[in-house]
Amino acid sequence: MPISFRLPAMAAATCLATALIALPAVAQQSGPRVLVPQAPAAPTAPAAPAQPGVSQPSGQPPAARPAAVALPPKVVEEAERLGRAWLARIQPKAPDVKPDLAQAYAAQDRFLAAAMPSRPAQLGWKLTLTARTTQEMFGARAPVVGRIFAGQILENGADVPRDVGSRPTVEVDLAVTVKDAGIMQATNPLEVAGHLATVSAYIDVPDLLLGSGEPLNAETLAMINAGMRTGVIGKAVPVQATPEFVAAMAEMQVRVLDGHGGLIVDSRSSAIMGQPLNALVWLIGHLKARGESLKPGDLITLGAISRPLPLKEGQVVRAVYTGLPGGPLEAQLSVK
């Protein structure tokens, strides 16, 4: 049965109307969709009042969006070609043009327009390449950011079709939800924690899209929306704005198990930039530079903790996170 959640008032009118609309490429999935995880209210200090738009210090005007990046026609053509391939779930060749990262992010919208002709409401943001090793693999100096839309997040235990994407894989991840717009003023992990509602287990099913052997770099990954396809969200616990909780966020043991309880991967949450909340500190600065902001209720996935795993029919992937106050986190998916 679908899990329903109360969305923030500022987004309710739009998101409730679109919450059950699956993306064209995942429309055949049988698992129910969810929007964001919910957990019982934590005994923390009262949150700062939410502000519409970008949160700014008192007396300062809202941040303006930077001037639009000029896109060469060939970059537009390639972004739209990749978007059509994403929609059709076919493996295209790599772009034969080399945009810089600013152009790649600008082209992301052209990719999404082709990939999602009727684009659902945005639920939040996806971070990828948050580990130094993966940055080196993709020639990146920083994480890559994409957008998450309604219909892309599945409930715990969902069945994921083997052909959900062009070139899908499985990665164990971590997700948080934003409590209030004051998060845009946070500058360190402890301050960030004060503006978060929940942290959840999350198993990402990214789509690398390009055919095997085709070169995939950070710019192309930014263009294809950070490879966002779908994912399964598990148990959530309230975030506590305490040094102990923040330290525990970086010290969780994360074990990836198969359907028989066999160990596939044993890792640590510190794989995400040494401390998962560092990824949010980085994202805040990145979005400010783009004239965008995090909003109450946004879901943010923080990057892979495990190495990518192949998506195999009949496979069960279970992720168990231990060491966090409030009990272990867990998420599971099955591949059909």
Disulfide bonds with the S-S distance in Angstrom:
none
